[in-house]
Amino acid sequence: MAILGTTISPYLFFWQASQEVEDERESASRQPLVDAPEQSKGAIHRIRWDTYVGMGFSSLVALAIMVTTAATLHVTGKTDIQTSAEAAEALKPIAGQFAFIIFALGIIGTGLLAIPVLAGSAAYALGEARKWPIGLARKPKEAKAFYATIAAATLIGILVDFSPIDPIKALFWSAVINGIVSVPVMVMMMLMTARTDIMKKNTVKGPLCWIGWLATAVMAAAVIGMIVTSLR
C-alpha cells in the first residue's frame, strides 16, 4: 500500500493540474480548452508526454532505491532503520568514509525537490477549496493565504524533525495514507473526466479510460487487502 501510495499520490493531481492552469493564465496565447477546443490536440499531447517522462523517471528512481536498499541493508539484516543516520551507518561498509556525505547529499537533494511540490500542492488544494488567490506566479502580497500555507506546511515538516515522532515510520504511514486517500480522489476524477458538461469534447474515453479505471480498481483492491490482512 505504501509503494502504491508513493506512486499515485493525491498531491500529484493537484500539482500538475494547478500548474497547467497557472501556465495558461500567464500565457496570452493559451486559453481554457473548453473555450478553445482547437488547442486541445497540442495541449493534451504535451501533457501526455510530460506525464510519461515524469512518471517514467519517478518509477525508475523508486525501483533503484528499492533494489539498492535490498542489496545493501536487507542482506546484512538491517531491517529496522529508524533514522537517516542509521541508514548512512549501515551503508558505511560499502561506501566507506563517504557514506554520510553521499547519504546527506541524497537527503538534501530529495528535500529540495519534495518540499516545494508537497507544500505547494497543499497550498493549491486548500486555496482552490477556499477560493483564495493562488499561484506561484503571483507575488506574496497578492496571495497571502496561499504563501502562508506553503510556509506553514514547511514549518510543520521542520518541527517533525525535532519531535519524538519516528521519521521513517512517519514516511511509511504517510505513504499508506496517501494510497488510501487516492482511491476516492481517483473515482471522482474518472467520473468527472467522462462528463461532457465538464470536459466538453475532451472527455476521457477508450483505452485511457479503461486504464484509469483499472488503476483505480487496483488501488481499491490494495486498500481492501490491507484492511482484511490487518484484521487477521
Backbone bond lengths (Angstrom), bond angles and torsions (degrees), N, CA, C in turn:
res aa  C-N    CA-C-N  psi(-1)  N-CA   C-N-CA  omega(-1)  CA-C   N-CA-C  phi
1 M - - - 1.456 - - 1.530 111.11 -
2 A 1.335 114.20 -39.22 1.471 118.69 179.49 1.520 111.31 -66.26
3 I 1.340 116.68 -38.89 1.467 119.89 178.74 1.528 110.38 -63.80
4 L 1.335 116.40 -44.89 1.471 120.06 177.77 1.527 110.57 -65.19
5 G 1.336 115.88 -36.40 1.462 119.98 -178.82 1.515 113.72 -67.31
6 T 1.339 116.76 -26.68 1.468 119.12 176.71 1.528 111.98 -86.07
7 T 1.340 116.43 -14.36 1.468 121.00 -179.87 1.525 111.22 -91.57
8 I 1.324 115.19 -45.76 1.469 120.33 178.29 1.519 106.93 -117.63
9 S 1.318 116.67 91.11 1.463 122.15 -177.29 1.520 110.54 -107.18
10 P 1.326 117.74 146.24 1.473 120.15 -179.88 1.524 113.96 -54.79
11 Y 1.354 116.56 -34.92 1.469 117.90 -176.13 1.530 112.41 -65.14
12 L 1.337 116.99 -23.85 1.469 119.70 178.83 1.520 111.21 -60.57
13 F 1.340 115.45 -40.63 1.462 119.76 -178.57 1.529 110.79 -65.31
14 F 1.333 116.31 -41.84 1.464 120.11 -178.90 1.523 111.17 -71.01
15 W 1.323 116.77 -42.48 1.461 120.69 -173.40 1.518 111.72 -65.15
16 Q 1.321 117.60 -55.60 1.459 120.16 -175.64 1.524 111.44 -64.74
17 A 1.335 116.53 -44.43 1.466 120.00 -179.25 1.528 111.07 -62.73
18 S 1.322 116.24 -43.06 1.465 120.30 -179.07 1.526 111.15 -66.10
19 Q 1.333 117.05 -37.99 1.464 120.01 178.61 1.526 111.29 -66.83
20 E 1.324 116.87 -36.62 1.468 120.22 177.47 1.521 110.30 -63.45
21 V 1.319 117.03 -43.64 1.467 121.43 179.59 1.518 110.38 -64.64
22 E 1.334 116.17 -41.43 1.458 119.92 -178.80 1.525 111.00 -67.02
23 D 1.324 117.44 -42.87 1.465 120.66 177.96 1.529 110.65 -63.04
24 E 1.314 115.56 -37.52 1.465 120.50 178.74 1.525 110.90 -64.19
25 R 1.334 115.25 -39.66 1.461 120.42 -179.23 1.526 111.66 -67.44
26 E 1.337 115.90 -33.02 1.458 120.33 -176.75 1.520 113.19 -84.38
27 S 1.329 118.03 -16.60 1.465 121.48 -178.84 1.524 110.34 -101.75
28 A 1.307 115.42 122.81 1.464 119.63 -178.09 1.527 112.16 -68.18
29 S 1.320 117.25 -25.67 1.465 120.99 -177.05 1.524 113.50 -83.57
30 R 1.343 117.07 -12.23 1.465 120.46 -177.46 1.519 111.04 -102.48
31 Q 1.321 115.25 143.16 1.453 122.22 178.77 1.521 109.01 -133.71
32 P 1.350 117.79 161.27 1.463 119.29 174.89 1.529 110.34 -55.83
33 L 1.319 117.08 136.85 1.464 120.47 -174.78 1.518 113.03 -63.73
34 V 1.339 117.19 -25.16 1.470 119.08 177.09 1.521 110.89 -69.01
35 D 1.354 116.56 -25.72 1.465 121.17 178.77 1.525 112.13 -95.37
36 A 1.321 116.97 -22.06 1.469 121.55 -179.20 1.526 109.15 -131.85
37 P 1.337 118.12 70.55 1.471 121.36 -177.00 1.526 113.62 -60.24
38 E 1.345 116.51 -20.90 1.465 118.85 179.54 1.531 111.83 -67.46
39 Q 1.340 117.82 -18.88 1.464 121.54 178.58 1.534 112.11 -88.28
40 S 1.327 116.51 -5.07 1.461 121.08 -173.01 1.515 112.69 -60.76
41 K 1.319 117.67 -48.53 1.457 121.68 -174.13 1.528 111.45 -57.91
42 G 1.321 116.76 -50.37 1.463 120.75 -178.70 1.517 112.20 -66.87
43 A 1.344 116.63 -40.84 1.460 120.61 -177.91 1.523 111.56 -67.24
44 I 1.324 116.20 -45.05 1.463 119.79 -178.87 1.526 110.82 -67.47
45 H 1.341 116.98 -36.07 1.468 120.67 176.91 1.528 110.45 -61.95
46 R 1.337 117.13 -43.08 1.466 121.91 179.40 1.530 110.51 -66.01
47 I 1.338 116.34 -44.73 1.458 120.99 -179.08 1.528 110.53 -64.19
48 R 1.332 116.35 -39.62 1.462 120.95 -179.25 1.532 110.57 -61.12
49 W 1.341 116.69 -46.84 1.458 119.47 -178.79 1.521 111.85 -70.89
50 D 1.331 116.47 -32.74 1.462 120.84 175.20 1.529 109.57 -60.35
51 T 1.333 115.93 -42.42 1.467 121.24 179.77 1.523 111.03 -69.88
52 Y 1.333 117.07 -44.73 1.469 120.39 179.07 1.525 111.69 -56.77
53 V 1.326 116.22 -50.04 1.468 120.86 -177.34 1.524 110.88 -66.14
54 G 1.334 116.28 -46.02 1.464 120.23 -178.90 1.517 112.46 -61.71
55 M 1.336 116.56 -48.57 1.463 119.91 -179.14 1.529 111.22 -69.81
56 G 1.337 116.33 -31.29 1.462 119.40 177.75 1.517 111.74 -62.95
57 F 1.340 116.27 -49.15 1.463 120.30 178.62 1.530 110.86 -65.65
58 S 1.329 116.78 -39.40 1.459 121.04 -179.98 1.529 111.01 -60.89
59 S 1.329 116.30 -45.68 1.469 120.40 -179.89 1.526 111.32 -67.62
60 L 1.325 116.26 -36.73 1.469 120.56 178.77 1.524 111.01 -64.54
61 V 1.334 116.19 -43.47 1.460 120.74 179.12 1.532 110.34 -64.94
62 A 1.338 116.59 -43.14 1.464 120.63 179.58 1.528 111.03 -61.52
63 L 1.321 116.29 -42.83 1.466 120.69 178.92 1.528 110.53 -64.03
64 A 1.338 116.75 -41.93 1.467 121.02 179.26 1.527 110.88 -62.10
65 I 1.341 116.46 -39.43 1.468 120.31 178.96 1.520 110.55 -63.87
66 M 1.339 116.26 -45.90 1.467 119.87 -177.70 1.526 111.68 -65.73
67 V 1.329 116.42 -43.12 1.465 119.93 -179.53 1.525 110.75 -66.03
68 T 1.325 116.61 -43.60 1.470 120.71 -180.00 1.520 111.47 -63.85
69 T 1.337 115.98 -42.36 1.464 120.13 178.94 1.522 111.21 -63.61
70 A 1.329 116.11 -42.05 1.468 120.32 179.24 1.530 111.23 -64.11
71 A 1.336 115.97 -38.67 1.471 120.92 -176.36 1.519 113.21 -79.22
72 T 1.330 117.45 -14.05 1.470 120.01 -178.07 1.529 111.81 -114.63
73 L 1.321 116.91 -62.11 1.462 120.06 -175.33 1.525 112.57 -76.49
74 H 1.332 116.51 -48.08 1.470 119.39 -172.95 1.530 112.32 -64.89
75 V 1.324 116.66 -41.53 1.473 119.18 -176.75 1.532 112.08 -67.70
76 T 1.338 116.49 -19.77 1.464 119.53 178.49 1.524 111.72 -98.14
77 G 1.330 116.19 7.44 1.462 120.27 177.20 1.508 115.00 85.41
78 K 1.333 117.83 7.57 1.463 121.42 179.12 1.532 109.09 -85.75
79 T 1.328 115.44 88.45 1.470 119.65 -177.07 1.523 112.91 -115.86
80 D 1.331 117.30 4.32 1.459 120.20 -178.97 1.521 110.19 -130.73
81 I 1.320 116.16 57.41 1.461 121.25 178.51 1.521 109.35 -74.18
82 Q 1.333 117.79 126.85 1.459 121.47 -176.96 1.522 113.21 -111.93
83 T 1.315 117.67 -17.66 1.465 120.64 178.58 1.528 109.29 -139.12
84 S 1.318 115.73 161.07 1.461 120.31 177.03 1.531 110.64 -65.96
85 A 1.344 116.50 -29.25 1.468 120.48 178.51 1.529 110.43 -64.87
86 E 1.329 116.54 -39.14 1.461 120.74 177.82 1.518 110.98 -65.68
87 A 1.326 116.39 -38.52 1.462 120.20 178.65 1.525 110.45 -64.62
88 A 1.327 116.71 -42.32 1.464 120.87 178.77 1.526 110.73 -64.76
89 E 1.340 116.76 -40.09 1.467 121.36 179.12 1.525 110.67 -63.84
90 A 1.334 116.01 -37.69 1.466 120.49 179.64 1.527 111.65 -67.27
91 L 1.317 115.77 -27.28 1.475 120.41 179.85 1.530 112.30 -84.10
92 K 1.318 117.33 -8.76 1.462 120.86 -174.77 1.527 113.76 -58.64
93 P 1.347 120.10 -40.27 1.475 119.31 178.71 1.526 112.97 -61.22
94 I 1.315 117.13 -23.15 1.474 120.60 -178.25 1.525 111.05 -96.18
95 A 1.332 115.60 -49.03 1.470 120.13 -176.13 1.518 112.95 -90.71
96 G 1.330 116.73 -9.60 1.456 119.80 178.36 1.513 112.78 68.34
97 Q 1.330 116.24 -144.85 1.459 121.58 -175.62 1.525 112.74 -68.07
98 F 1.324 116.24 -13.86 1.469 118.89 -179.59 1.527 112.31 -90.76
99 A 1.340 118.03 3.20 1.467 121.64 -176.36 1.529 111.94 -56.73
100 F 1.339 116.24 -48.72 1.456 119.13 -177.29 1.526 111.61 -67.11
101 I 1.325 117.01 -38.45 1.471 120.55 -179.88 1.530 110.39 -65.44
102 I 1.337 115.95 -46.64 1.461 120.30 -179.60 1.527 110.84 -62.20
103 F 1.347 115.37 -45.08 1.460 119.54 -178.59 1.528 111.07 -66.45
104 A 1.340 116.26 -40.63 1.466 120.47 179.77 1.525 111.05 -62.84
105 L 1.345 116.52 -43.07 1.464 120.00 178.49 1.527 110.70 -62.26
106 G 1.335 116.27 -39.37 1.464 119.87 178.14 1.514 111.91 -64.06
107 I 1.331 116.90 -44.27 1.468 121.32 179.88 1.527 110.85 -64.52
108 I 1.339 116.20 -44.68 1.476 120.12 -179.85 1.530 110.39 -63.53
109 G 1.344 116.20 -44.77 1.464 119.75 179.25 1.515 112.44 -61.75
110 T 1.344 115.85 -42.37 1.465 120.01 178.38 1.522 110.80 -64.27
111 G 1.325 116.08 -41.20 1.462 120.00 179.80 1.516 112.80 -63.65
112 L 1.337 116.16 -43.77 1.468 119.93 179.17 1.522 111.51 -63.58
113 L 1.334 116.59 -29.95 1.457 120.63 178.00 1.521 111.40 -80.25
114 A 1.332 116.19 -40.30 1.466 120.34 -172.43 1.526 113.59 -80.24
115 I 1.318 117.48 -39.68 1.464 119.94 -173.86 1.535 112.84 -58.29
116 P 1.344 119.28 -49.56 1.474 117.70 179.66 1.533 112.46 -61.92
117 V 1.339 117.01 -37.80 1.466 120.14 -177.89 1.522 111.19 -70.34
118 L 1.337 117.04 -49.62 1.459 120.82 -176.89 1.525 111.70 -67.82
119 A 1.323 116.80 -48.65 1.463 119.97 179.56 1.526 110.45 -66.72
120 G 1.337 116.22 -39.69 1.459 119.99 178.77 1.522 112.18 -64.99
121 S 1.327 117.13 -39.78 1.459 121.07 178.92 1.516 111.19 -63.05
122 A 1.339 115.96 -42.45 1.463 120.10 177.78 1.526 110.83 -61.61
123 A 1.333 115.98 -40.49 1.467 120.30 -179.91 1.519 111.17 -67.35
124 Y 1.339 116.69 -41.25 1.463 120.08 177.99 1.528 110.91 -63.31
125 A 1.340 116.45 -46.98 1.465 120.63 -178.07 1.526 111.26 -62.11
126 L 1.329 116.29 -47.68 1.468 120.18 -179.62 1.522 111.06 -67.39
127 G 1.346 116.14 -41.42 1.456 120.19 -179.40 1.516 112.89 -63.73
128 E 1.337 116.85 -41.03 1.462 120.23 178.87 1.528 110.51 -67.46
129 A 1.354 116.32 -38.87 1.461 119.93 179.61 1.529 111.36 -66.21
130 R 1.338 115.65 -36.07 1.465 120.54 -178.97 1.525 112.56 -92.66
131 K 1.342 116.51 -2.93 1.468 122.92 -179.98 1.528 111.87 60.29
132 W 1.340 114.61 43.45 1.461 120.61 175.19 1.526 109.40 -85.99
133 P 1.328 117.72 160.14 1.470 120.11 168.18 1.523 108.36 -65.91
134 I 1.307 118.08 123.98 1.462 120.56 -175.88 1.527 110.48 -129.48
135 G 1.334 115.71 165.91 1.459 121.06 174.44 1.522 112.64 125.40
136 L 1.318 115.44 134.17 1.461 120.39 178.46 1.523 111.90 -71.85
137 A 1.337 116.37 -14.41 1.457 119.93 177.21 1.532 111.20 -77.00
138 R 1.325 116.01 -18.25 1.465 120.14 178.61 1.526 110.12 -80.16
139 K 1.297 116.29 152.88 1.454 121.21 175.31 1.526 108.71 -78.35
140 P 1.335 117.95 152.83 1.474 120.62 -178.29 1.530 113.40 -51.56
141 K 1.323 117.53 -37.67 1.459 120.07 -179.05 1.531 111.47 -67.43
142 E 1.330 116.81 -24.52 1.463 120.85 -178.29 1.527 112.48 -86.16
143 A 1.335 117.33 -15.64 1.469 121.08 -178.44 1.532 108.45 -144.62
144 K 1.325 116.34 63.24 1.459 121.62 -174.46 1.526 112.01 -60.93
145 A 1.326 117.16 -46.96 1.462 120.36 -177.76 1.526 111.16 -65.51
146 F 1.317 116.84 -37.24 1.465 122.29 179.59 1.525 110.47 -61.90
147 Y 1.329 117.01 -50.81 1.463 121.06 -179.38 1.528 111.37 -70.52
148 A 1.346 116.89 -30.71 1.464 120.01 176.80 1.527 110.24 -65.09
149 T 1.332 116.49 -36.39 1.469 120.53 178.20 1.525 110.41 -65.84
150 I 1.332 117.38 -42.01 1.471 120.83 177.36 1.525 110.15 -61.13
151 A 1.337 116.49 -44.75 1.462 120.87 179.98 1.527 110.84 -63.87
152 A 1.341 116.56 -42.53 1.465 120.93 -178.95 1.523 110.88 -65.27
153 A 1.341 116.90 -42.80 1.466 120.64 -179.87 1.530 110.62 -63.83
154 T 1.332 116.36 -40.56 1.469 120.72 178.43 1.519 110.97 -66.25
155 L 1.336 116.19 -41.50 1.471 121.16 -179.47 1.526 110.71 -64.54
156 I 1.330 116.94 -41.55 1.464 120.19 178.92 1.528 110.15 -61.77
157 G 1.340 115.68 -41.14 1.464 119.74 177.42 1.516 112.20 -61.23
158 I 1.329 116.84 -38.97 1.470 120.99 178.84 1.527 110.64 -67.78
159 L 1.345 116.58 -42.07 1.460 120.91 -178.48 1.526 111.95 -64.30
160 V 1.333 117.05 -29.35 1.464 120.57 178.35 1.526 110.23 -60.82
161 D 1.353 116.01 -33.98 1.468 120.38 179.52 1.529 112.32 -62.51
162 F 1.339 116.15 -27.43 1.471 120.18 -177.53 1.532 111.78 -101.38
163 S 1.307 116.39 8.02 1.463 121.31 178.77 1.522 109.66 -99.22
164 P 1.345 117.56 167.74 1.468 120.29 178.60 1.531 113.41 -75.04
165 I 1.319 117.93 1.42 1.461 121.64 -178.66 1.532 109.80 -66.69
166 D 1.314 116.59 131.99 1.462 122.01 176.92 1.531 108.10 -70.33
167 P 1.347 118.54 114.00 1.474 120.40 -175.04 1.530 113.34 -63.29
168 I 1.339 117.02 -34.04 1.460 119.73 -179.61 1.528 110.29 -68.24
169 K 1.337 115.80 -44.42 1.469 119.60 177.67 1.530 110.65 -66.05
170 A 1.334 116.10 -35.05 1.466 119.61 178.29 1.528 110.66 -63.23
171 L 1.335 115.83 -41.99 1.464 119.99 176.81 1.524 110.98 -62.22
172 F 1.327 115.28 -43.21 1.460 120.69 -178.64 1.529 111.26 -62.70
173 W 1.331 116.23 -51.68 1.454 119.41 -175.63 1.524 112.74 -71.59
174 S 1.324 117.66 -29.21 1.469 119.37 174.96 1.524 110.33 -66.28
175 A 1.338 116.74 -34.77 1.463 120.92 176.55 1.524 110.73 -68.03
176 V 1.334 116.54 -39.95 1.464 120.54 177.72 1.526 110.41 -63.01
177 I 1.335 116.37 -45.44 1.471 120.78 179.23 1.519 110.50 -62.51
178 N 1.339 116.38 -40.76 1.468 120.36 176.62 1.524 111.10 -56.63
179 G 1.326 116.03 -43.94 1.453 120.37 -179.80 1.510 112.55 -63.68
180 I 1.334 116.98 -40.41 1.469 121.39 179.80 1.524 110.72 -67.15
181 V 1.330 116.02 -46.35 1.467 120.79 -178.07 1.523 111.70 -67.05
182 S 1.338 116.79 -27.38 1.465 120.45 -178.43 1.518 112.73 -61.38
183 V 1.345 117.20 -30.78 1.467 120.30 -174.66 1.529 112.33 -60.69
184 P 1.347 120.07 -56.75 1.475 118.19 178.37 1.521 113.28 -63.15
185 V 1.346 116.76 -33.08 1.470 119.72 178.10 1.528 110.30 -64.03
186 M 1.332 116.76 -43.00 1.464 121.12 -179.93 1.527 111.46 -67.64
187 V 1.337 117.10 -38.84 1.472 120.37 177.80 1.528 110.10 -61.19
188 M 1.329 116.50 -47.64 1.468 120.36 179.59 1.521 111.11 -63.42
189 M 1.327 116.73 -39.91 1.460 120.83 179.84 1.522 111.02 -62.89
190 M 1.343 116.90 -44.81 1.456 120.68 -179.09 1.528 111.05 -65.75
191 L 1.326 117.00 -38.75 1.464 120.29 178.46 1.528 111.29 -66.75
192 M 1.330 116.20 -41.85 1.467 120.38 -178.88 1.524 112.13 -67.66
193 T 1.346 116.77 -40.02 1.463 119.36 -176.70 1.524 112.82 -72.77
194 A 1.330 117.26 -9.55 1.468 120.64 177.36 1.525 112.06 -95.55
195 R 1.323 117.21 -4.56 1.469 120.89 -176.38 1.529 110.78 -92.35
196 T 1.308 115.54 124.18 1.470 120.48 -179.60 1.521 112.20 -69.68
197 D 1.343 117.73 -27.24 1.470 119.11 -179.91 1.527 111.23 -70.79
198 I 1.329 117.30 -16.83 1.463 121.41 177.38 1.524 110.95 -101.84
199 M 1.326 116.17 -46.93 1.462 121.64 -173.22 1.522 114.35 -94.87
200 K 1.349 116.25 -11.46 1.481 120.93 -175.95 1.525 109.81 56.37
201 K 1.341 117.75 -121.42 1.460 121.23 -177.48 1.534 113.15 -84.13
202 N 1.335 116.84 -1.90 1.458 120.29 -175.20 1.528 113.15 -103.42
203 T 1.322 117.13 29.09 1.463 119.39 178.37 1.531 110.41 -63.29
204 V 1.317 115.49 148.18 1.461 120.97 178.29 1.523 108.51 -83.76
205 K 1.314 116.59 124.27 1.464 120.22 -178.46 1.526 109.28 -149.09
206 G 1.339 115.09 176.60 1.459 120.05 178.78 1.521 112.54 69.27
207 P 1.336 117.39 -148.70 1.476 122.03 -176.43 1.523 113.55 -56.20
208 L 1.335 116.77 -38.56 1.464 119.58 -178.40 1.528 110.55 -64.12
209 C 1.327 116.91 -38.07 1.464 121.33 178.15 1.524 110.73 -63.92
210 W 1.337 116.23 -46.11 1.455 120.23 -178.84 1.533 111.83 -66.45
211 I 1.335 116.43 -37.83 1.468 119.97 177.35 1.523 109.96 -64.88
212 G 1.332 115.80 -40.00 1.465 120.28 178.85 1.524 111.76 -61.79
213 W 1.331 116.22 -45.51 1.463 119.59 179.13 1.525 111.57 -69.11
214 L 1.336 116.64 -32.69 1.463 120.49 177.38 1.533 110.08 -65.02
215 A 1.333 116.14 -44.79 1.469 120.40 177.83 1.527 110.68 -61.80
216 T 1.331 116.40 -40.31 1.460 120.85 177.85 1.521 110.95 -62.90
217 A 1.343 116.30 -42.62 1.468 121.13 179.50 1.528 111.23 -64.66
218 V 1.331 116.82 -40.06 1.469 120.61 178.65 1.532 110.36 -63.40
219 M 1.323 116.82 -44.14 1.464 120.63 178.81 1.525 110.51 -62.38
220 A 1.340 116.49 -44.07 1.465 120.62 179.91 1.525 110.65 -63.61
221 A 1.342 116.92 -42.13 1.470 121.37 179.41 1.525 110.45 -63.11
222 A 1.332 116.76 -37.90 1.467 120.58 179.32 1.528 110.79 -65.22
223 V 1.332 116.38 -40.49 1.475 120.68 178.46 1.525 109.68 -64.09
224 I 1.330 116.77 -47.41 1.463 121.21 179.50 1.529 110.48 -60.98
225 G 1.336 116.38 -44.36 1.456 120.88 178.48 1.515 112.34 -60.94
226 M 1.335 116.07 -40.91 1.463 120.22 179.32 1.532 110.89 -63.28
227 I 1.348 116.36 -42.96 1.468 120.67 -179.57 1.524 110.59 -65.56
228 V 1.338 116.33 -45.10 1.467 120.28 -177.98 1.525 111.56 -63.12
229 T 1.338 116.35 -45.86 1.472 119.73 -179.01 1.532 111.80 -70.04
230 S 1.323 116.53 -27.30 1.468 119.19 179.65 1.530 111.24 -72.69
231 L 1.343 117.10 -26.91 1.452 121.49 -177.85 1.526 113.03 -84.43
232 R 1.337 116.84 -9.55 1.464 119.21 -179.05 1.519 111.13 -75.77
